[in-house]
């Protein structure tokens, strides 16, 4: 395939002459912004001081009053610091966002391709999926799945000896290889232990509801991005590959995707940032994400300005990292084109 | 030219400062409070409540805020204006309560807010009066056969995020029971999840558990409140620090209602008491003395509160009678409770 001759991307075109004033202007704008932020910080802390409100970030190193149990790192009340509790919340948010992002991309890709399928039934089903999913508020998706999981039987009713999967309203438990009580490797099957259930792998109802709800909702948007990106390619690309006798999968993977990805990257970036921010819906059903833990810390410490500043910088930083990663990925993509 | 101008400015400024100083000096004995002045100018008290907490602050079918917190605010408005309708309620989430008060968005907060030391020493607020003594309780399904918290190892515990999480950690840490916390942001999700058996136990305020059981109707009998309780939750009205006179008004409005119950004065018989010869009654109702004017209020401030809102007991009954909640610690000290009016002298 001979690629069409392309103009260099706009950003790569040599700029018009840049004088020193361009840089001076930018430096000045940057300084003004910094000054404004400093002034806001200064006025706020002075006002808080005058109202007898404690301010500052020293509380971060004090022991937290509230434990965090459902997190990759456990936070003990009265032992671990507030800072560690924030880290636990951040890890929970990132875990949820990463799983959701991956699932939404896979489902979205499938549905998007389905809408371009030569099969009329597949096209109709995928179009129906997109319309149903994206026209219902995401919070309702989450509540729907949470209600469904809570309607599952209790662990005692759901279990059977030697089961590999235990789906109960306490969570979904899977058998998984691990070290058992005697220190030997074995398949850890779900088993009831008093009020608790032990298993190799477990997913809490809250995590499951958020994961499924947000993934299926976001997949509809990803599907539309995929469809639009593939649709943006000139027809000639398809005709040329079929003239050369390339198979459909070769056409997709070697010709269509590399070009479509360049179109899809910017809207996909927005969608990924949106998925990450939608993880804050966790508050509604009690999953211990960063937002939920921050709200608890705010109630515990009463330091609203500091906690909200931490929350804002966390979400801004991760969102910027997501867009940065997508941006870095974009240009490299051009090298894959033939 | 310039120095002259600066000098002129300085003179004006000094004059202004002198005038201000003189004003402050004459104002001090008149017992004014900036918050009271603002409330009067606005024509209404702005009161922060939860707004979705049954028995404390929840709108009825007519949209009128009902409950002990709502009535505590109404009492302050009555003390100031003689009119219980001059209150504007602002619904606040637990995380917003202190912030709204610090920022001056509300004049007083009665929002299921627990009186703790660090809230007073670190958050710039001050607690004026405890309008409800609460504690933490444990609700379990009767079918579970649980009778004590001691044998709950591994149990899932549903609760509201925030203070409940910290108290559950303290309690279960003390009795060395391993548990799984399932915290929710608000009550509706908590109740739904508990009814769906997401948890073995609900850890919540005893008052909230009582009203939850009441809302279940006949089904309420399927759940048992364990006899164990934990912690101290004195729910109190809070004001901003720095306006002592306003603090007085909030504190003594509550005090007057408790004093009225101790003296047997109710909204129904307050008119009869107007002819009483008891000096304590005469001072409270403003027939003798200057208790009202000493705070910048009318002489009959307390008589208005008792006549229109009632005494503390009437307020309590109105809020909790239907919930099946025993009055417990919220009885008068004479009856074995914790309520005790400071001398109104």
Interface residues (C-beta under 8 A of the other chain):
Chain A: X48 X51 X52 X53 X54 X65 X66 X67 X69 X70 X77 X78 X147 X150 X151 X154 X169 X170 X193 X194 X195 X196 X205 X206 X283 X284 X285 X286 X288 X292 X295 X296 X298 X299 X300 X301 X302 X304
Chain B: X94 X95 X98 X99 X102 X118 X119 X122 X123 X124 X152 X153 X154 X155 X156 X161 X162 X163 X165 X166 X169 X170 X173 X180 X181 X182 X183 X184 X185 X189 X190 X192 X193 X196 X197 X198 X200 X240 X241 X242
